[in-house]
Amino acid sequence: MNLPEAMRIYVQVADLASFTRAADSLGLPKTSVSAAVQQLENRLGTRLLHRTTRRVEMTQDGRLFRERCLDLLADMDELDSLFRQSPQTLRGRLRVDLPTGMARNVVIPALPAFLAAHPDLELELGSTDRRVDLVREGFDCVLRIGTLSDSSLVARPLGHLPQLNCASPAYVRQYGLPQTLADLARHQLVHYAGSFGSRIPGFEYVEAGETRFVEMPGALTVNNSEAYQAACIAGLGIIQAPAIGMRPLIATGQLVEVMTEFPAAPMPVSLVYAHRRHLPQRVKIFMDWLAEQLQPHLST
């Protein structure tokens, strides 16, 4: 039995948690399915499955191997069909990660049309504000907002997200409307930190092309965009966030814009992916589609 066939059999056994059900679904004898998995384990020198009389479970190595199998099998399917089908025909798994607000406000509402156009594509969409490890966690591409650190990854700049300063109507009624930088000493800032123990220096603004900060008090520090917005709506302080997520809240009266003459610097937006000589077509097309969805919301 060749390696790709054995890999397909293993994925089916792992997904169905049963040698019998996998054999039935593949139209193979159970002995052939069991032998294929055994050959893989011997070849790899590790146990992929825990077998009991009642169930079959993947080991930790088995889970990792399944993930790699899915990617490799999708690449082989794509290669096999390269000259026989339209390049727009996508199949296989695609794993991407996006900031929570971007996923909710822009990407997910547009996904039905994209997935309808590519029915053989299986999309795994991560949505988190933490910086995932693209290579170790098996992501095909991630959308990053903010300055990128130097790395071996490939970055595709898309543009910049303008930012707005916002507060809730209840906050303005309690503290008043700040109009100058000096006024901020009498106001509260909701602080944002990617990891607790550090946070932004204060209220950010741009002067003569340079980013500057005004130190501000604030009783609350949060570490994700959902809590950041919720804290502002609750009247806990001023926030500075991308306009794409703030404008709907302003339109419904949940927030008001403040300090309009002192916006924070626009945030760079990039698509990041691992360096590969031949990037799978499904990744290329998805990144192009994602860039198209984001373009109306970005500045140069």
N, C-alpha and C positions, 0 to 999 in steps of 0.2 A: 504493500500500500504506500502511495507516495505521500510526501509531507503535507502538501496543501489539503489533500483529502482527509488525512488524519486530523489536521487542525479543524476542518469543518465538522468532523464527527465529534471531536472534543467539545467544541463550542455548543453543539446541540445537546450533548450529555450534560454539560455544565448548566445550560439554560433550563433544561427540563428536570434537572436533578434526578435523572433516572436513565439507566442503560436501556431498559425495556422500552420506555416511551421514545427515547432517541432512535432506537433501532426501528420501531414502527414508523416514525415520521420520516426516516431516511430510506425505508424499504430494504433494510439490511438485516442479516441474521444478528442476533444479540451477541453471538460469539465473535463475529467480525468487529462489532463496535467495541467490545471489551478488549479485543486484541489490539485494536488501533490505539486506544488510550494507553494500554500497557507499553506498546512500542514507543509512544511519545515519552512516557515517564522514564523508560530505559535510556532513550536518546538524550534526554535533558538531565538525567541523573537526579531527579527530584520527584516527590509525590505530588501529583496535581489534584487528586481527589481523595477524600475520606469516604470509605465505603462501609456501610453497615447494612444489616438485613432490612432496615426500614427506609433508609434514605441515602442519598449521595450528596456530599458537600464539597465545595472547592476548598483547598488549602490556601494559605496566603500566596504561595508561589502559583497556585492554580488560578487565582484571581488575576494576578499580574499577567500570566501567560494568556488568559482569555482576552484581556484588553489588547495585547499585542497581536493576537490572532485576528481580531476583528479589523484592526488597521491594515494588517498585511493582506488579508483576504480581500478587503475592499480595494486595495491598490492593485492586486492581481486581477480582480474583475474589471477594473478600469483599464488596465493594460490590455487585457484580452479583447475588450470591446473598442479599443482606441480607433481602429480603422473601419469598424463595422457599424458604428452608431453616431448619431449627432453628438458633438462635443458638449451639448447642453444636457445630455442624459446623465444624471448623477445617481450614484448608488453608494451604499456603504454608510458607515457611521461618521459623524462630524461632531467633535466636541469643542465647544467655544465657551469663553467666559466674558461676561460684561458687567460693568457697574450696575447696581440695582436700579437706579433711576433711569438709566439709559435703556435697560431692558424693558422696564415697565412703560415708559413714555413713548418710545420710538420703535424698538425692534419687535416686541411681541405683537403689538397691533398690526404690524405689516407681515407677520409670519404666515398667516393662512394662505395668502396668495403665493408666497415663495414655496411652501411645502406642497401646495397643490400642483405647482409646475414641476416639482421633483418628487414624485410619490415614492420612489425607491430610496430616498435619503432618510437616514435616521439621525435626528439632531439631538444632541445632549447639550442643554444650555445651562451653564452655571451662572449664577447671579449673586455676586458678593462684592463688598467693598475692599476686601483684603486682596493683597497681591499674591495670586496663586503662583505656584512653581510650574511653569508651562511644560517643561520637559518631564519632570518627575511625575506630575499628575496627568500627563497624557493629553494635554490640550493641543488642538490643531492651530488655534489662534486665540488671542485674547485682545480685548479692547482696553487700552490703558488711557486714563486721564491724568495729566500731570507730567512733570519732567521725568524722563526715563533715565535710569542709571545705566552706566556702561555695562554691556554684557555681550555674550556671543550670539544673542538673538537678533533677528532681522526686524527692523521697525519701518513701518510705512506711515508717514505722517499724513493725517487727514485734514487738519485745520485746527482751529481754536474755538473753545466754548466761551462766549462772553459770560460774565458774572454779574449778579445783581446783589444789592444790599437790601435785606428785607426784615420786617418786624410785623407782629400781629397788631390789629387795631386795638386790642386790649392793652398791649404793651405801650403803644403810643399814648393812649389815654392816661396811663399811669405815670409814664416817665417823660412824656412830651416828645416832640419830633426833633431829633438832632439835625443841625444844619451846618455846623463847622466841626473841624477836627477837635477843637478845644471842648466842644459840647460832649464828646464821647466819654470824658472823665466821669460824667454823671449817669452813664448808661451801662447796661449789662451786655456782655457778649456770650453767646453759646459757643463754647470751645469745641473744636473737632481734633481728634487725634487718631491716627491709624493704629497706634498701640498706646495703651495707657502708660504714663510716665513721661510722655513728651506731648507737646501740643504746639499749635501755631503761636507766634509771639503776640498776636493781637489783631486789631483791625488792619486789614491790608489795603493799600492804595498805591497809585503810581504817580510819581512826581518827577518831571524832567526825564522820563524814560526809565526811571529806577523804581523798583518795588520798595516801599517803606511800610512800617508798621507803627500803629499807635497802641500802646499797652492799654488793655481794658480789663476791668474786673468781670468775673462771671462765675456763678456757683456751680455750673454744670459743664461737664466734658463728656462728649459722646464719641463713639467710634464707627458709626455707620450713617449713611445718608437718610435713611428712614427716620431714625431717632433725631437726627439733626433738624429735619423739617418739622417733626412732631413737637420738638421742644420750642421751636419758634412759634408755631401755631398756638401753643399753650401759653405764650406770653413770657417765656423765660429769658428772652434776650434777642439781640440782633444776630442774624446769620449772613454769611456771604457764600453764595452758591450759584452754580450754573443757571443761566436764565431759562434753559429748556425745562427745568423742573419747577422753577418759580412762577413763570407766567400763568400756568393754569390756576395756581393758588391765588395769584393776584386777581385774575379774572373773576374768580368766585368770591372775592372779598375776604378770604381767609388770611391773606397777608397784604401788606402795603410796601411799596418801595420807598427806601429812605436813603439819604446821602447820595443822591443820584450823580453828583459832581465828583464823587470819589469812588469809582468802581475798582474792584480788585483786578489784577492783570488777567486777561483771558487765559484759560487753561489749555495747554496743547493736548490734542487727541491723536492717538496712534494705534494702528493695528500691529501687533507683535506676533511673530511666529518663529519657529525654529528653522535654522538654516538647512535647506534641503535642495539638492541640485535640481530635482524634478518635483515641484510641489504638486500634490494631487489636484486634479481638475475640480473636484468638489470643494476644496479649500479655496482655490483661486476664485471660483464663481461666487461662493458665499462672501468672500471678502469684498469683491466688487459690488455685490448687492448691498452689503452692509454700508460700504462707503457711500453708495447712492442714497440710502435711507437717511444717513446722518448729514449729508451735504447741506440741506436747507437750514440746519440748525447751527452750522459752523461758520466762523469767519476765517479769513486767510491769515 
